[in-house]
Amino acid sequence: MPFAKINGTRLCYESTGSGTPIVFVHEFAGDSRSWEPQVRALSRRYRCVTYNARGYPPSDVPKSASKYSQDIHVDDIAGIMDALKIDKAHIVGCSMGGYAALHFALRYPKRALSSTIVGVGFGSDPDKREQFLRDTEAQAKRLDDLGMAKGVKDYAVGPARVQYLNHDPRGFAEFAEMFASHSALGSANTLRGVQAKRPTVYDLKSGLAKCKVPMLVVSGDEDDNCLEPGIFIKRHCMTSNLLIVPATGHAVNIEEPDLFNRALVDFLTLVDTKAWRPRDPRSLGKSTLANKG
């Protein structure tokens, strides 16, 4: 894979196909390989760009947690686009990458043709915020002490991951092997610098209300930490569509790739053909039955 130096850090990337660009941004437990089901399907008509975030070899692994943050993660997307001379692109992200795709739409709206965010909202529940921060630091400490393979053994079969194990044991085994191969230092720094310090979805209310970027929000109905935040985004962002996938966990793009690919292509086609429309404000009428003429 080629490399581009972005914000002082070398990031490995891959560009497949031609056409309108899509930049895929991976989740914490994944890397660029997480998007293989999408690249294989969509590169027939789109230019599909994947990359490994900082901290994920063969991309560089900065030693200091100060080199990892939500803002840096978002700027890295813009940096990858600059390196590939891409002015505008559809941005598709899952979980940690979904947060980045959402923030990209808010910070770089003129460069986002659309934003698709999958499994976004982990750590947003105000009633569980302190527990989330404690759990995040505890997981980072496990990586420090045990290394990657042993440190993520329990994480890989968490409450929103067992669905993938049950649906596709072979796919789950590949996911777990990939996860265990990551850098313990890079993953711990990502937990401390990005996950623990990023704003919650609920903190973004005013930005969501102003957002004009077409947005597809995707959540598994058994991803309890992300289901309510997804509904929150739908309610406050007039440019968002919401897809809830039944009997599904966190990473919908790998757990239900065919369903996800169809929904994504339908959404992107509407945007690319100028047929996409924001929510009709009449649907927000106060009456439960009819709007007054």
N, C-alpha and C positions, 0 to 999 in steps of 0.2 A: 504494500500500500504506500502511496506517496504521502509526504508530510508537508504541512504548511505551518509557519511560525506565526502564532496568533497571540497577541498580548504577552509576548515574551516566552511562550510555551509552544513546543512542537506538538501539533495534533495530526494524527494519521487520518486519512479520509479516503473515500472511494466514490467515484462518479460513474454511474451506469446508465446507458441509454441516452436518448436525446428528446428534446421537446421542452415544455414548460418545466422549470425546476421544482423539485420537492426536496426539502432538507429534513431528514429524519433525525430526531434527537432522542437518545436512548435513556432508559430508566437507570436507577441506582444499581439494581441487581443484574443489569444487562450490559451490552456494549453494541457496537455497530452490527454485530451478527444477529441481534434481536430483531432486526428489520428484514431479515432474509425473505420471509414469506411475502412481504410487501414489495421488495425490490424485484423479486422474480416475476411478480404479477404486473407491476406498474411500469417497469422500465421499458415495456413494449411501446408505451406512448408518452412517458415522462422521462426527464432527466432526474434520476434518483441519486441523491447525495447522502451518504452516511459517514459518520466519523466517530472516533472514540474521544470522549470528553477527557479533559485533563485529569490525571490520576488513574487512567485506564490504559495500561500498556497495549500496543507499543507507543501510544502517545506518552509524552513526558509525565513524570510523577513529581510535581513540586513537593519539596520536603515540608514546607511551612503551611499550616492550615490557613494562613492569611492570604494565600494564593488561590483560595477556593471561596467563592461566594455566589449568591444568586445573580448579582449584577455581572460578575465576571463570566458566569455561565451563559448569560444572555448575550453579552458582548462577543463571546466566542462564536456564537452562531453568525453574527454579523461579520466576524473576522473570516470565517470559513467562506461565506458568500463573497467577500471581497477578494479572497485568494483565488477563487474560481471565476471571478469577474461576473458574478450574478447580482444584478441590481434588485430584482424582486423574486420571491419564491413562495410557494406554499410551505408552511412550517408544520410538521407533524411530530408530536412528542408524546412519550408515555411516562407517567409518574413524575420523577425528577425532571425528565425531559419535557413532560407536559407542562410543568410549572414554567420551564424556560420558554416554551412555545407561547404560553399565555402572557408572560411578561414581555416577550418579544413583540406581541401584538400591541401591547400598551406603550412600549418604549420606542419601537421602530414601525409604527403603523404604515408608513409609506413604502416599506420594504416587504411587508407581509401581504401576499395575495390572499391568503387565508391562514387560519390557525386551527389545527385539529389537536385536541388535548384529551389524552386517555388516562384514566385513573388518577385524577388530580384532586388534592385536598387532604392528603395524609398529614396529620398534625394540626389540622385547622379547628377541630372540635374544642371549644373553650373549656368544656368540662373535663377534657382529657389532655389539655395542653401541657400541664406540668408533668404528667405521666409520660407523654411523648418525649419531652426534653430529657427526662431521666432515662427512658428506654434508649434514646438515641446515644447518649453519652455511654451508657452501659454497653451498647453494641460496639461502639468505637473502642472501648476499653478491651472488649473481648478480642477484637482484631489485633490490638496492640499486644495482648498477652498470648493469644493462641495461634495467630496467623490466620490466613484466609480460609483454608479448607475446613478447619475445625471451628473457626469463629463464626461461620455463616451456616453451619449445619442446621440449626434450629430455625434461623431466619428464612431459609429456603422453603420450609413447610409451614409458614405462618398462616393465620386465619384466612387471608385472601389469596393464598397460593395453593392450598390443598385442592381447590377446584381444578386447577391445571393438572395436578398429579392424578386426580380421578378421571379427568376427561382424556388425557393423553400421556400415559406413563412414559412412553418413549421420548416425546417432546420434552416432558418435565426432566427426564434424566439428562438430556442435552443441556437444558437450561441450568440445572444444578451444577453440572460439570463446568460450564462456562463461568458461572458465578464464582465457583471455588478457585478458578484460575486467575482471578483479578489480583491486583496489588493490595495487600493489607494496609499499607501506608496510605495509598491513594484513596481507598475506600473509607478509612477512618477520617482522613482529612475532609473528604466529601461530606461525611456525616456531620462533622463539627462545623465546617465552614459554610456549607450550603443548606443542608436539611434543617439543622437546629436554629439557623439564623434567618431563614427566609420568612417573609410575611405570610400570614395565613390567607386563604382564599377570602375570608370575611374582611380582611384588612383592605382588600382591593375593590370594595364596593363602588367608590366614586369613579375609579378608573374604568371599571366594567360598564358603568352607566354611560360613559363618554365614548366607549369603544365603537369604532365603525368597521372593524375588520371582520369579515365573515368567519364564523367560528363553529366548529363541530365539537361538541362535548360528548365523550363516550365513557360510560361507566358500567361495570358489571354489577348486577343487582345484589351480589353477595360481598361486594367490596365495601364493607360498612363504613370505613374511614373516608371514603370518597363519594359515596352516593349522595349524601346531603349537600356537600359542597358543590357537586355537579348541578343539583337542582337550584342552589343559590345562584350560580353563574347564569343559568337559564333565566331566572326571575329578574336579574338585574342587568343583563347584557342583551339589548334588543337585537343584536346581530348574531345571537347564538342559537344553534339547534342542539337538542339533547337526544342522545340515543342511549337507552338503558338495555343492556343485554341480559336475558334471563339465565339463571343458574350458572353465573360466570363470576370469576374473581377479578384480580387486579389488572393483569396485563392482557387486555382483551385482544390485542393485535396478534399475540402468539397463541392464546388459548382458543380463540375462535377466528382464525385468520381469514377463512373464506367469507364469513359474514362481515367482518371488519373491512376487508378489501372492497366488497360490493358497496358498502355504505360510504366508504371513503371516495371511491371513483364516482359515485352518484353525486356526492357533495362537490367534489372538485370540478366535475363537468358543469354543474349549475353555475359555479363561480366563473369558470373559464368562458362559458358561452353567454355571460351577462344575464343569465336567467335567474340567478339567486336573488332573493329579496329578504330584507330584514323583517322582523315581526311587525305585523299590522297593528298600529296603536289601538285600533278599535277592539282588539282582543283583550285589552286591559281595562275595559269598562267596569265600573263599580257594580252594576247590576249583575245578578246571577243569571238573568234570562235574556235581556235584550238591551241594546243601546237605544237611547231616545233619538228620534229623528230631528 
